[in-house]
Amino acid sequence: MAKRSTPLDREQRLCLALHLSMDDMQARLNSLAQQGRSADCLALMQELGDWMALGRGEVAPLLSACVDGL
């Protein structure tokens, strides 16, 4: 990877972007189901529903979330 010529500004340093693909989500659901963690499966499915609602029914291939305050 090429070295950055300019350092990240404060806002860039404080924001961590998380990208999860639909395949990642499906693998996680399968893993939780195999472990018998039905409550966690339901919680993740709720998150997926919120994700779909955000895009008005069109699921993006990646989920992006910004975590501030790091």
N, C-alpha and C positions, 0 to 999 in steps of 0.2 A: 504494500500500500504506500502511495506517495505521501511524503510528509507535508503537512499543511504549512503554507507560507505565512498565514496569519493565525494567531491564537483564537480560540472560540471566545465570543463575548459572554458576559455574565448570564444572559438569558439562555443562550445555547447550553451553557454548562449546567443550568438549573433544570433543564427540560430533558427528560429521558424518553425517547420514543420506543414503544413496544409494538412489534409487528407480529401478528399471529395469523397463519393461514387457516383456511377451512380444514385442510388436512390435519393441521396441528390440533384443532378443536375436536375433530372426529377421533383422532388417536387418543386424546385426553378423555373423551367420553367413554371410549372402549375400555381404557385402563381403569377408570373409576367404576364402571359396571363390573368388570372382572374382580375388582376388590370389594364388591358389595357395598359401595358408597353411594347409595341411591340419593341421599339428600344432596350430596355434592353434584351428582349428575343433574338433578333438578335445578340447582342453582346455576350451573353452567348453561343449561338449556334456556333458563330465563335470561341470562346475559346474551345468549345468541339471539333470542327473540327481540331483546332491546336493540341489538346491533342491526337486525333486519328492519325493525321499525324505523330506525334512524335513517336508513336508506330507502324508506317507503317500499319495502318488499324486495328490493334488489340487493342481494348479498354481494358485497365486494369480496374479491379474493383475499384481501388482507384486512385485518382489524388493526387500526392504529389508535393508540392511547398515549396521551402525554401525561407524564407524572411530574408535577411541579414540586419545588421545595427541597430538592436534593442538596 
